[in-house]
Amino acid sequence: MSKIIGSVEIGTSKSKALVGEVAENGNLSIVGMSSRPNEGMRKGEIVDFRKVACSVHAAIADAEKMSGTTVDSVYLAQSGSHLHGTMLHGSAYVSSSDNRVTGHDLERAAEEAQRREAESGRNYVHFVRTPILLDGQVRDDPVGMHGKKIDLGYWAIDGDEQAMRSAIHVISNYNIEVSDLIISSIASATMVAGPDLRRAGTLVIDLGAGVTDVVLYRQGYVAFSGVIPVGGDHITGDLSMGLRILERYAEKLKIEHGKAAPDPSDEKEEVWMVGDRTIGDRSVSRKAISDIIHVRIVELFEIIHKELGELLCQDELKGGILLTGGGSQLPGIESVATKVLGIPVRKAGFPPGISTELAQPENATVLGLLHYGLQDHGLPGQIKEEAQTGIFEKLASIVGIGN
């Protein structure tokens, strides 16, 4: 019997909802999708609950109508500059008399790693496991092997409790449960950077409207994630101020004529602000548009370079750097990013089998939510249902439902 699942991304400019059908063989088909404008967000965080709720609820309703069914729960993306990541480590000595590793040994190491509490007013959103070491050697599944000591770690992401509570309540107010909170950058990377790229070492940069999400993989595991409070809306704002025009015209010029770097061929070209050449319309230098955009784009990648520091090593990033998200469609952005970051940058693609309508950079997160959510992220030897317990405990602690 098939199963219906859903995903929701509450973006700065748009709310997106997907409905997926999982067949008995595990194949996922997208049967409903919708996107609605969102005016209640700033830099990835809710500033007007009612506006956000109206946008999200409309997107879910449209996606359900398209699918001809309803969803009981969704995977919900989390972003925003309030999110912070840190590496946690834990270890445990093998307890059996014959030194054979059991699932319980892994669980004890995991519990020690996750023992550290978040600061007051904050809560852990995501624990992403790093490699398991048995006596210092990486082992995908050491259960049943002989050894003395297990070491493992988690890239732990915590966020502002109130910000997460508000996002969850947007969904619960529509009488839908949240299956899990998933970091936007990790969801996007799941979609555009397959296992081979993650093992080779890859940095995925998702350029959104309000923020830019980044996640770096080494040897297949998350080594860093972050949220840069700079996005496409900031470019629009720069154009609005620099050209002294309304933001709606600035957005139009950015999309239709913007480039990430000045182009000599644009030196003498003029474009029209509105396009109808009537009263109130005026011409704008295309070079001026690109000059303004270029400054902000360079600043963004300089911030990313500073945030990553020594992690930005070409020898450890054989998979290169991938750009996705709506902002990645800006012409010439790969060359600017390559120059600033010092490592080859390219636009991300999508795996085969996804329709052209869906396989758009701005859909990477909402698609990745479904694919990541369906994967088993538990410890080796752990029953999947047991792994889910932590999810409900996490959500309960955030929304304040009974423990």
C-alpha positions as CSV (number, residue, x, y, z in Angstrom):
1,M,0.0,0.0,0.0
2,S,1.4,3.5,-0.9
3,K,2.0,6.2,1.6
4,I,1.4,9.9,1.3
5,I,4.0,12.3,2.7
6,G,4.5,16.1,2.4
7,S,7.1,18.8,2.7
8,V,7.0,22.5,3.4
9,E,9.5,25.2,2.9
10,I,8.7,28.6,4.4
11,G,10.9,30.9,2.3
12,T,11.5,34.6,2.6
13,S,9.7,35.3,-0.7
14,K,7.6,32.2,-1.2
15,S,6.1,29.3,0.7
16,K,6.3,25.9,-1.1
17,A,4.5,22.7,-0.5
18,L,4.9,19.2,-2.1
19,V,2.9,16.1,-1.7
20,G,4.6,12.8,-2.5
21,E,3.4,9.3,-2.8
22,V,5.7,6.5,-1.7
23,A,5.0,3.2,-3.4
24,E,5.5,-0.2,-1.7
25,N,8.9,-0.6,-3.5
26,G,10.0,2.7,-2.0
27,N,9.8,4.8,-5.2
28,L,8.8,8.4,-4.6
29,S,6.4,10.3,-7.0
30,I,5.5,13.9,-6.6
31,V,1.7,14.1,-7.0
32,G,1.1,17.7,-5.8
33,M,3.0,21.0,-5.7
34,S,2.3,24.6,-5.0
35,S,4.1,27.9,-4.4
36,R,2.6,31.0,-2.9
37,P,4.1,34.5,-2.3
38,N,5.1,35.1,1.3
39,E,5.3,38.6,2.8
40,G,5.7,37.7,6.5
41,M,9.4,36.7,6.5
42,R,12.6,38.6,6.9
43,K,16.0,36.9,6.5
44,G,14.5,33.5,6.8
45,E,12.6,34.2,10.1
46,I,8.9,34.9,10.7
47,V,8.0,38.5,11.5
48,D,4.2,38.4,10.7
49,F,2.7,35.1,11.8
50,R,-0.7,35.6,10.1
51,K,0.7,36.5,6.7
52,V,3.1,33.5,6.9
53,A,0.2,31.2,8.0
54,C,-2.0,32.4,5.1
55,S,0.7,31.8,2.6
56,V,1.7,28.3,3.9
57,H,-1.8,27.1,4.3
58,A,-2.8,28.2,0.8
59,A,0.3,26.4,-0.6
60,I,-0.6,23.2,1.3
61,A,-4.3,23.4,0.2
62,D,-3.3,23.9,-3.5
63,A,-0.8,21.0,-3.4
64,E,-3.4,18.7,-1.8
65,K,-6.0,19.7,-4.3
66,M,-3.6,18.9,-7.2
67,S,-2.8,15.5,-5.6
68,G,-6.4,14.6,-4.9
69,T,-5.5,13.6,-1.4
70,T,-4.5,15.0,2.0
71,V,-1.3,14.8,4.1
72,D,-1.3,14.1,7.8
73,S,2.3,15.2,8.4
74,V,5.1,17.1,6.6
75,Y,8.9,17.5,6.8
76,L,9.6,21.2,7.5
77,A,12.6,23.1,6.4
78,Q,14.5,25.2,8.9
79,S,16.7,28.2,8.0
80,G,17.6,31.6,9.4
81,S,20.6,33.3,10.9
82,H,19.5,32.1,14.3
83,L,20.8,28.6,13.5
84,H,24.3,27.7,14.7
85,G,26.3,24.5,14.3
86,T,29.0,22.8,16.5
87,M,30.7,19.5,16.5
88,L,30.0,17.1,19.4
89,H,32.0,14.0,20.2
90,G,31.3,10.9,22.2
91,S,33.0,7.6,23.0
92,A,32.3,4.3,24.7
93,Y,34.4,1.2,25.5
94,V,33.1,-2.1,24.1
95,S,31.2,-3.8,27.0
96,S,31.1,-7.4,26.0
97,S,33.6,-9.9,27.4
98,D,34.7,-11.0,24.0
99,N,35.2,-7.4,22.8
100,R,32.5,-7.8,20.1
101,V,30.7,-4.5,19.3
102,T,27.0,-4.3,19.9
103,G,24.3,-1.7,19.0
104,H,24.2,-0.8,22.7
105,D,27.9,0.3,22.5
106,L,27.1,2.7,19.7
107,E,24.1,4.0,21.5
108,R,26.2,4.8,24.6
109,A,28.7,6.7,22.5
110,A,25.9,8.6,20.8
111,E,24.3,9.5,24.1
112,E,27.6,10.9,25.4
113,A,28.0,13.0,22.2
114,Q,24.5,14.4,22.6
115,R,24.7,15.0,26.3
116,R,25.7,18.6,26.0
117,E,22.6,20.8,26.4
118,A,21.9,23.8,24.3
119,E,22.0,27.3,25.8
120,S,18.9,28.7,27.5
121,G,16.3,29.7,25.0
122,R,17.8,27.5,22.3
123,N,17.1,23.9,21.2
124,Y,18.8,21.4,19.0
125,V,17.2,21.1,15.6
126,H,19.4,18.5,14.0
127,F,22.1,16.0,14.9
128,V,24.0,14.9,11.8
129,R,26.2,11.9,12.5
130,T,29.9,11.9,11.5
131,P,31.9,8.7,10.8
132,I,32.1,5.9,13.4
133,L,35.5,5.0,14.5
134,L,36.4,1.6,16.0
135,D,39.9,1.8,17.6
136,G,40.6,4.8,15.4
137,Q,39.6,3.2,12.1
138,V,36.5,4.3,10.2
139,R,33.8,1.6,10.1
140,D,30.4,2.0,8.4
141,D,28.9,-0.7,10.5
142,P,31.1,-2.0,13.3
143,V,28.4,-4.1,15.0
144,G,29.7,-7.6,15.3
145,M,33.4,-6.6,14.9
146,H,36.0,-7.0,17.5
147,G,37.5,-3.9,19.1
148,K,38.0,-1.9,22.3
149,K,36.6,1.6,21.8
150,I,33.9,3.3,19.8
151,D,34.2,7.0,18.9
152,L,31.6,9.0,17.0
153,G,30.4,12.5,16.7
154,Y,27.5,14.7,15.5
155,W,27.4,18.0,13.7
156,A,24.8,19.5,16.0
157,I,22.6,22.4,14.9
158,D,20.7,24.5,17.4
159,G,18.4,27.4,16.9
160,D,16.3,29.9,18.7
161,E,13.4,28.1,20.4
162,Q,10.8,30.8,19.7
163,A,11.7,30.9,16.0
164,M,11.3,27.1,15.7
165,R,8.1,27.1,17.8
166,S,6.5,29.7,15.5
167,A,7.4,27.7,12.3
168,I,5.9,24.5,13.8
169,H,2.8,26.3,14.9
170,V,2.2,27.6,11.4
171,I,1.9,23.9,10.3
172,S,0.0,22.6,13.4
173,N,-2.6,25.4,12.9
174,Y,-3.5,23.7,9.7
175,N,-4.1,20.4,11.6
176,I,-1.0,18.8,10.2
177,E,1.8,17.3,12.2
178,V,5.5,18.0,11.6
179,S,7.3,14.7,11.0
180,D,10.7,16.3,11.5
181,L,12.6,19.6,11.2
182,I,15.4,19.4,8.5
183,I,18.0,22.1,7.9
184,S,17.5,23.7,4.5
185,S,21.1,23.4,3.4
186,I,21.1,19.7,4.1
187,A,17.8,19.2,2.3
188,S,19.1,21.0,-0.8
189,A,22.4,19.1,-0.8
190,T,20.5,15.8,-0.6
191,M,18.8,16.8,-3.9
192,V,21.7,18.2,-5.9
193,A,24.9,16.5,-4.5
194,G,24.6,12.7,-4.7
195,P,26.5,10.2,-2.4
196,D,29.6,10.2,-4.7
197,L,30.0,14.0,-4.6
198,R,29.5,14.1,-0.9
199,R,32.2,11.4,-0.4
200,A,34.6,13.3,-2.7
201,G,34.0,16.5,-0.6
202,T,31.5,19.1,-1.8
203,L,30.3,22.5,-0.7
204,V,26.7,23.3,-1.6
205,I,25.6,27.0,-1.5
206,D,21.9,27.6,-1.7
207,L,21.2,31.3,-2.6
208,G,17.7,32.2,-1.4
209,A,15.8,35.4,-1.3
210,G,16.5,36.3,2.3
211,V,19.5,34.2,3.3
212,T,22.1,31.9,1.8
213,D,22.4,28.4,3.2
214,V,25.7,26.5,3.0
215,V,26.8,23.0,3.9
216,L,30.2,21.4,3.4
217,Y,30.7,17.6,3.2
218,R,33.9,15.7,3.8
219,Q,34.2,12.0,3.1
220,G,30.4,11.8,2.8
221,Y,29.6,13.6,6.1
222,V,28.6,17.1,7.1
223,A,31.7,19.0,8.4
224,F,30.1,22.4,8.5
225,S,26.8,24.2,7.9
226,G,25.8,27.8,8.2
227,V,23.3,30.5,7.2
228,I,24.6,33.8,5.8
229,P,22.0,36.7,6.3
230,V,22.4,37.9,2.7
231,G,20.2,36.9,-0.2
232,G,18.5,38.0,-3.4
233,D,16.3,40.6,-1.6
234,H,19.5,42.4,-0.6
235,I,20.5,42.7,-4.2
236,T,17.0,44.1,-5.0
237,G,17.4,46.6,-2.2
238,D,20.8,47.7,-3.4
239,L,19.4,48.3,-6.9
240,S,16.4,50.2,-5.5
241,M,18.7,52.6,-3.6
242,G,21.4,52.8,-6.1
243,L,19.1,53.5,-9.1
244,R,16.5,55.4,-7.0
245,I,13.6,53.3,-8.1
246,L,10.9,51.3,-6.4
247,E,11.8,47.8,-5.3
248,R,9.3,46.1,-7.6
249,Y,11.1,47.7,-10.6
250,A,14.5,46.8,-9.1
251,E,13.4,43.2,-8.9
252,K,12.2,43.2,-12.5
253,L,15.5,44.7,-13.7
254,K,17.5,42.2,-11.7
255,I,15.7,39.2,-13.2
256,E,15.5,40.5,-16.7
257,H,18.9,42.3,-17.1
258,G,21.1,41.5,-14.1
259,K,24.5,39.9,-14.3
260,A,26.9,39.0,-11.5
261,A,29.8,40.8,-13.1
262,P,30.0,43.8,-15.4
263,D,30.1,43.0,-19.1
264,P,32.0,45.3,-21.5
265,S,29.3,44.7,-24.1
266,D,26.8,46.4,-21.8
267,E,28.8,49.6,-21.6
268,K,26.4,51.6,-23.7
269,E,23.2,49.6,-23.4
270,E,20.2,51.2,-21.8
271,V,17.1,49.2,-20.6
272,W,13.7,50.5,-19.6
273,M,12.6,50.4,-15.9
274,V,8.9,49.6,-16.6
275,G,9.1,48.6,-20.2
276,D,6.2,50.4,-21.7
277,R,8.0,53.7,-22.3
278,T,5.0,55.7,-21.0
279,I,5.0,58.5,-18.5
280,G,7.0,57.5,-15.4
281,D,9.1,55.0,-17.3
282,R,12.8,55.8,-17.8
283,S,15.9,54.1,-19.1
284,V,18.7,52.7,-16.9
285,S,22.2,51.8,-17.8
286,R,22.6,48.0,-17.9
287,K,26.2,48.4,-16.8
288,A,25.0,50.3,-13.7
289,I,22.7,47.3,-12.9
290,S,25.6,44.8,-13.1
291,D,28.0,47.0,-11.2
292,I,25.6,47.2,-8.2
293,I,24.9,43.5,-8.3
294,H,28.6,42.6,-8.5
295,V,29.5,44.4,-5.3
296,R,26.9,42.5,-3.3
297,I,27.7,39.1,-4.9
298,V,31.4,39.6,-4.1
299,E,30.6,40.5,-0.6
300,L,28.5,37.4,-0.1
301,F,31.2,35.0,-1.3
302,E,33.8,36.9,0.8
303,I,31.6,36.2,3.9
304,I,31.4,32.5,2.9
305,H,35.1,32.4,2.5
306,K,35.7,33.9,5.9
307,E,33.1,31.6,7.6
308,L,34.7,28.4,6.2
309,G,38.3,29.4,6.7
310,E,40.6,26.4,6.5
311,L,37.7,24.1,5.6
312,L,37.8,25.7,2.1
313,C,40.6,23.4,0.9
314,Q,40.6,22.3,-2.7
315,D,42.3,19.0,-1.8
316,E,39.4,18.1,0.5
317,L,36.7,19.3,-2.0
318,K,37.2,17.1,-5.0
319,G,33.5,17.4,-5.8
320,G,33.8,21.1,-6.1
321,I,31.4,23.8,-5.2
322,L,27.7,23.7,-6.3
323,L,25.4,26.6,-6.5
324,T,21.6,26.2,-6.2
325,G,18.6,28.2,-5.1
326,G,16.9,31.0,-7.1
327,G,20.0,33.3,-6.8
328,S,22.2,30.8,-8.6
329,Q,20.4,31.7,-11.9
330,L,22.1,35.1,-12.1
331,P,24.3,35.0,-15.2
332,G,28.1,34.9,-14.5
333,I,27.7,34.1,-10.8
334,E,29.9,30.9,-11.1
335,S,32.9,32.8,-12.4
336,V,32.6,35.5,-9.6
337,A,32.3,32.7,-7.0
338,T,35.3,30.8,-8.4
339,K,37.4,34.0,-8.3
340,V,36.5,34.8,-4.7
341,L,36.5,31.3,-3.2
342,G,39.6,30.0,-5.2
343,I,37.9,26.7,-6.1
344,P,36.0,25.8,-9.2
345,V,32.3,26.6,-8.8
346,R,29.4,25.3,-11.0
347,K,25.7,25.4,-11.0
348,A,24.1,22.3,-9.5
349,G,22.0,19.9,-11.5
350,F,19.2,17.5,-10.5
351,P,19.2,13.7,-10.7
352,P,17.4,12.1,-13.7
353,G,13.8,11.3,-13.4
354,I,12.6,14.7,-12.1
355,S,10.3,16.6,-14.3
356,T,11.5,19.8,-15.9
357,E,8.9,21.8,-14.0
358,L,10.2,20.6,-10.7
359,A,13.9,20.5,-11.5
360,Q,14.5,24.2,-10.9
361,P,17.2,25.6,-8.5
362,E,14.6,27.3,-6.3
363,N,13.0,23.9,-5.6
364,A,16.1,22.1,-4.3
365,T,15.1,22.5,-0.7
366,V,11.5,21.5,-0.8
367,L,12.3,18.4,-3.0
368,G,15.3,17.5,-0.8
369,L,13.1,17.5,2.3
370,L,11.2,14.5,1.0
371,H,14.2,12.6,-0.1
372,Y,16.2,13.2,3.1
373,G,13.2,12.5,5.3
374,L,12.7,9.1,3.8
375,Q,16.2,8.0,4.4
376,D,17.2,6.0,7.5
377,H,19.6,8.2,9.6
378,G,19.7,5.9,12.6
379,L,22.8,4.1,14.0
380,P,23.7,0.7,12.6
381,G,21.7,-2.0,14.2
382,Q,19.1,0.5,15.4
383,I,15.5,-0.2,14.4
384,K,14.1,2.8,12.4
385,E,11.1,3.2,14.7
386,E,13.4,3.5,17.6
387,A,15.4,6.3,15.8
388,Q,12.1,8.2,15.3
389,T,11.6,8.5,19.1
390,G,14.1,11.3,19.3
391,I,12.3,13.3,16.7
392,F,9.1,13.4,18.7
393,E,10.9,14.2,21.9
394,K,12.7,17.1,20.1
395,L,9.4,18.5,18.7
396,A,7.7,18.1,22.1
397,S,10.4,20.1,23.8
398,I,10.1,22.9,21.3
399,V,6.3,23.2,21.0
400,G,5.8,22.6,24.7
401,I,3.6,19.4,24.4
402,G,3.7,16.9,27.2
403,N,6.8,15.0,28.2
